[in-house]
Amino acid sequence: MKVALYARVSTLDQNVDTQLTVLRDYCARMGYQIIGEYVDSGFSGKDDKRPEFEHLLADLRQGRLQAVV
């Protein structure tokens, strides 16, 4: 299955490394093919105007991936 990873942190002094490590490991165990990683830093979860989230949604709509992890 072709998947994309999405990670987000609320402040710029945080990082997504731990999130991405866990997501990559999960995909490896499941045999998923990671076709992209979308990361938004410094955006609240309630903010729906996150640049990478918008990019992810566009790729979903265009059928470039089958699932989001």
C-alpha positions, 0 to 999 in steps of 0.5 A: 500500500502506498502511504504518506506520513503526516506529523505536526508540532505546535511550536517551532522549538519542538520537533517531529523526529520521534513521531516520524521514527515511530511512523516509519517503523510501523510502515516497515512492519506493515510492508507499506511503501512510504511515498511522502512525508508531510510535516507542519511545524509551528501550527496548532491542530485546530488550525486547518490552514497548515501548508503541508496538510493542504499539500497532503490533501491535494495528493490524496484527492489526486490519487497519489497515495492510498492512506495516511499514517 
